[in-house]
């Protein structure tokens, strides 16, 4: 059986998308090829992301920050999973080379860069745990995520129709 491909998209590809890539590879690497990218990639994967994942037995130290252009037009993805609000705002609704798009928005653990390392690491741990819970729920019940997506699309369609009638 051919593996499905999932791309996790964030703005900088230094934390949330990297952790999600690591979790999918760890939890379902037999069924999925996991990738991540950023709209404005940084130079490195954040050290707190690497440490937080190491604490749960997943090594992402070999992963690197990548731009979306590295994949677009070269790869087909069954799933595009957007993990940050800024990337969701800037990402087109239809994406060439992508089957299904989900938005799993997680808070940015780097929102205050001047925190002491231990406080910053604690934020990364919290986001890591949220990503793990969401990932496991999706892997255990993929039909539930698709149902939510269908409901959201239907709601948006009804809103467009109502707006058109009122125009």
N, C-alpha and C positions, 0 to 999 in steps of 0.2 A: 504494500500500500504506500502511495506517495504521501509524503508529509505535507501538511498545510503550512503556509507561510504567514507569519504575523509580524507587522511592523508597528513598533511603539514610537509615537511621535510626541516630542516636547519642543520647547523653544530652544534650549541650549544643548540637549542631549548629554547632560552631565550628572543627572541624579535620577529622577523618577523613571524616565524611559529606560535608563541603564538598569535600574533595579528590576523593572518589569521584564526586560529582556532576560536577565539572569534567572528570575523566577520561572518564566515559561520554559526556558531551556532545562532547568533543574527538575521541574514538576512534570513536564510533558515533552521532553526532548525526543521521545520515541514517536510522537505524533506531530510535532511542530518544529519548524525552523524559525527561530526567533531572531529578530533584527530590531535595531532602534536607530533613530535619526533625530536631528534637530533642524529647525528652521534657521537658527543662527548658532551653529555649534561652537562650543568653547574649545579650548586647547586640551582639556583633560577631563576625565571622569572625576567627580568631586571625591576627595579622600574620605569624607564622612559616608558617602554612598558605599564605597569599597569596604570600609570598616563595618558598617551596619549589616551588609550582606555577609561578610565573613563571620559575624557573630551567629548567623543562622546556618552556617556551613556551605555558603555559596560564594565562590570566588569569581568576582567580576574584574579583578585587577588587570586582566589581559584585554578587556574591552576598551575601545577607544571611541571618542566623540566623533560622530559622523554627520555630514550634512545630508539633507533629503535628496539633493541632486545626485548623490552617489548611487541611488537606487532608481529614481524615476526614469522611466523609459528603458530600464535594463532588467527590471524584475517585475513579476506579477505577485501581488499579495492577496491571499484570501481575506485577510483582516488588516485594517488600519485601526489602531487603537490610540486615540489621542489622550494624553495623560495630563495636559495642563491647559488652563483657560486661555492663555495668550495664543497658544498654538491653535486651539479650537476656533478662536475669533478670526485668525488669519488664514486658516485652511479652507480651501474651496469645498462646497457641499458635495460636488462630484469630483472624484479623484481618478485620473486615468491609471489603469493598472491595479486597481483595488476592487475587491469584491464587496465586502461589507465594512462599514466604518462605525466604530463605537466611540463614545466619549466617556472616559473614566477620569474625571477631573480630581486630581489630588492637590492639596495645598503645597506650595513651594517651600521646602524645608530650609532654603537659603535666604528667606525673605529679609533677614537681618544679618548681614555678613559680619558685623562687628561683635557677635556673641562669642563668649569663651568656647573653646573647642568642645568641652563636655556638654554644654547647653545645645550647641549646634548638633552634635551627635544624637542627642536625645530627640530632637525634631526629626532627624533622618530615621531613627528607629520607629517613631510613630508612623511616618509615611510608609516606611518599609512594611510595617505590619498591616496597614490599610491595603496596600498593593497585594500582599499575600492573600488576605481574606477575599478580595475581589477576584483575584486570579483563580483561587481554588473554587469559588462559587461558579465562575464561568466554566471551568473545566469539568466540574461535576454536573452542571445543568446548563449546557450551551443553549438549549431551546428557550430558556428564560430570558437570556440576554436578547435573543432575536425577537421574542414577544414584546419586550420593552421597546425595542427599536421600531417594530411595526406600529405599536400604539403611539409612539412619538410622531412618526411620519403621518399617521392618520390625523392626529391632533393638528399638526401643521397644515395639512391639506384642508381641514375644516376651517381653520383660521383664514387661509387664503381665500377660500370660497366665500366666507362671510365678509371679508374685506372687499372682495370684488362686487358682491351684491350691494354693499353700502357705498360704493364709489360712484 
